[in-house]
Amino acid sequence: MDHKAGFVNIIGNPNVGKSTLMNALIGQKLSIITQKAQTTRHRILGILNEKNYQIVFSDTPGIINPEYELQESMMDFVYSAFEDADVIIYMIEVGDKGLKNKGFVERLENAEVPILLLINKIDLSEQDFVEKEIEKWSLQLPNASILPISALNNFNLDIIKRKLVELLPICSPYYDKDAITDKSERFFVEEIIREKILKHYKKEIPYSVEVDVEEFFEEKEITKIRAIIYVMRESQKGIIIGHKGMGLKRIGSEARKDIEKMLEKKVFLETPVKLKKNWRNNKKELKKFGY
């Protein structure tokens, strides 16, 4: 049998379950997941390898109307998903009113590659309503194949895989067969710490924070990591650190456990909090952070 390989890029509005889907499809948690919008800031590859195919999934930030430079950079990741895709997955959830961004409507309508429109979270609705949703979306985006799914409950994920393999071109693998992502361990350490901040802090705090691994030393028995948590205002330092340092201690403890699980060894983790004013509107700083 001929080997197939290609890029499947996942786009959609915030909080539709894109990261949950990619993690479920590759069978491993790569993208962090929280209930907050804009959890995903980068474009993250997750690679599914089987004997006869390799699917390179791309999880992108949710589609938003940018308000500052960081969000502009996030949207650049989304636009880039149209450029190298062999298949585009457009994710929505049951009850979405329609495609809100006219620019994306036009891109989807004019796409030269197959589009798989996934209606997520169908476990929260009655079957009659789901059928009406399929009918509605088939009129809005007639060039797409439509499939109802539940990414959280793995419903119809096997059908998605079979459909994608059908659509992929005959091609040699793009990555080594033992590769699961293009990102480094340092990147995932930063994401794990940021996930804990998203989990425990409200309002503007999670969106004002960036994490940067400054030191990553692997020794025989332990890995020593120093990851700086940057905030935009002095008052945010106190909020992150918390009363008697308990907030920062909680973040560090939870993150360390997940990092140890990822690296499969003991970890010593330092997470000092530092001020970097207005970093998310500074193109030079954003470039340093990988945006």
N, C-alpha and C positions, 0 to 999 in steps of 0.2 A: 504494500500500500504506500502511495506517495505521502511524504511528510508535508504537513501544513504548518504555517506560522504567520502571525500577523499581529497588528496593534488594534486593540479594542478600547476605544476611549469613552469613558463614562462622564457624561455631563448632566446637569439638572439644577433645579433650584436648591437653596439651602434646606437642610433637614429632610431630604427625601430618602435618605438611606444609601447614598452612593458608597460610602466607606464600608458600611455593613455588607453590602452586596459584594464588593471586591474581596473583602476578608473571607466571606463565606465561599466564594468561588475558588479561591486559591487554597482554602483550608488553613489559613494562618492569619493572625492579627498583624497587619502592617499599619494601616491607617488608624489613627486614634479616633475614638467615637465618644461624643458627648451629646447632650440634649440641646446644646447651644448652637446657634447659627454661626457660620464661618469658622467651624472647628478646623476644617482643612484649609491650609494656606498655600501649600505647594502642590505641584503635580507629582504624584507618587506612583511608581510602577510596581505592579505585583505580577509575577510571572508564574503561569500554570504550565507545568511540563508533564506531558504524557508521551507514551512511546511514539505515537504517530502525529503529534502536534505540539505546538508551543503557542499559548495565547499570552500576549503581553498586555495586561490590563493597565489602564491609566486612570487613576482617581484624581479628579480635578476639584478645585474650590467650587462652591455653589455660585450660581449666576446672581450677581447683585449689580446695583447701580453704584459705582465707586464714589466715595466721598473724600478719600485721601490717597496718597501715593501707594501705600501698602495695598489697598484694595485695587488700585489700577494694575499693580503687578500681579495680584491674584487673578484678575480678569485676563491678563496676558496669557497665563497658564491655560485658561479655559479656551481662549481663541486658538492657541497652538494645538489644541486637541483636534481641530478640524484639519490641520495641515498634514499629519502623518497617519491618519486613521485608515485602517482597512475596513473597519466596521465602527459605527457610532452607536453607543447606547445612550438614549435620552430617557432619564428617569423622572417620573412624576409620582404623585401619590393619589389615591382615591379621593375625589372631591376637588382636585385642583381645577380652577375655573378655566384656565387656558394658558397658552404660551405668552408670558408677560413682556418679554424682550423682543421687540420687532426685528432687531438685527439678527437675533438667533433664529427667529421664524424663517427669515429669508435664507439664512445659511442652511438650515435643515431642509427647506423646500428645494434648494438648489444643490444639495449634497450629491456628489458623484459616487459615493460609497453607500452600501446598505445601511439602513437605520433600523435599529431595534428599539421600539418604544416600550418601556416597562412600566406598568402601573403597579406601584408598590403599596404595601400595607392593606392588601385586599382582605386579610383576616379580620379587619375592623369593620367590614361592611357586609350587607346581605348580597347574595348572588345576583338578584335582579338588578340591584344598583350597579354592581360591577359590570354586568352585561350592557347596561345603558352607557356606562363610562367608555367601554370599548367601542361602542357605536359612535359616541361623540368624538373620540379621538381619531377614529378612522376617517371621519369627515375633515377634521382639522389638519391631519397630517397623512394624506392618502398614500404617500410613498413609503410609509413605515410599516414594518411588521409589528403587531401589537401583542403583548403577552402580559397577563396579570400574574403578579408574583407576591410572595412575602419573603423578603430577604432575611428578616429576623428568624423566621421559622423554616427557612430552606425550601419553601414551596415553589415548585417549577424550576428550581436551579439546574436540575439535570437537563431539562428541556432547553434552557438557555445555552448550556454548554454544547449540546448537540447542534443547535441552530448556528452557533458561532463557528463551530468546526466546519459545517457545511459552507459557510460564507467565506472562510479564510482562503487565501491563495495557496497554491502549492509552492512551498518555500523551505529552505533550510532554516534551522533555528537562528534567531538573532542573538541569543545569549546562551552561555553554557547551560547544559541541561540540569545542573545542580543549583543554578541561580534562582533566587526568589524575588529579588528587587535590585534596583540600580542605586539605592541609597546606602550610605555608610552606617556603621554602628553608632557613630557620633550623632548622626542625624536623628536616629530613633531614640537615643538618650534624650535629646532636646525635646522631641515630640512627647515622650512619656512624661517628662516634667511639666510640659505645657498642658498636657491632658489633666494632670492633677490640679493645676491652677484653674483651668476651665471648670472642673468639677466642684471646687470648693469656694470660688469667689464669684460674686455677682456684678451686675451692671458693667461699668466700663473697664474694670480691672483686667479681666482676661484679654481684652482687645488692646490693652496698653502694654502688654508684656511680650517680651521676646526672650528666648533662652539660647545661650551660646556656650558650647563646650569649649572651655579654654585649655584644659589639660585632660589627657586620656592616657594613662600609663598602665600597661598590662604587665603584671608580675606573675610569678608562678602560681601563687595561691590566691591572689586578689587583684582586682583592677581598681585603680585609684582615679576618680573622675572629679574634676572641678568644673561646674557648670554655672555660669553667671546668669542670674535672672535680672533682666533689665526692665526698668519701669520708666514712665515718662515724667512723673512728678514726684517730688519729695514725699508728699503725703501718702503716695501709693506704697512706698517702702514700708511704712509703719503698718499698713493694712496687710501686706503680704507677710511680714514677719509675725504680726499678731502679738497678743499679750504674753509677755515673758518668752517670746520666741516660739510660742506653741503652734502658730499657723505655719511657719516655715518648717518646723520640725515635722509636722504632719505631712506636708508636701514631700519633704526629703525621705521620710520613712516609707511612704507608699510608693514613691518613684523608685527607690532603691530595690524594693522587693520585685517590682516588675523588670527592672534592669538586670537583676541577678537571674531572673527566669530567662530573659532573652540571651544573656551572655553565658549562662550555665556555670557561673562561678561567683565567688564572694565579691562584693563591691563596697568600696569606701566612697561615699558621695558627699561632696561639699557643694552647697548652693547659696553663695553670697548674693545679696540683692544690691544692685547698683543703679544709679540714675543715668539715663541717656535721654536728654530732653528731645521731645518731638521726633524720635527716631523713625516713626512710621510715615513721616512726610519728607524724610531726608534720603534722596536717591543714593547718595554715597553709602550711608549706613545700610540701606536696604540691600544694596549689592553685596556688602560684607556678609549679610545674613542669608544670602542665597536667593534673593528675589530678583 
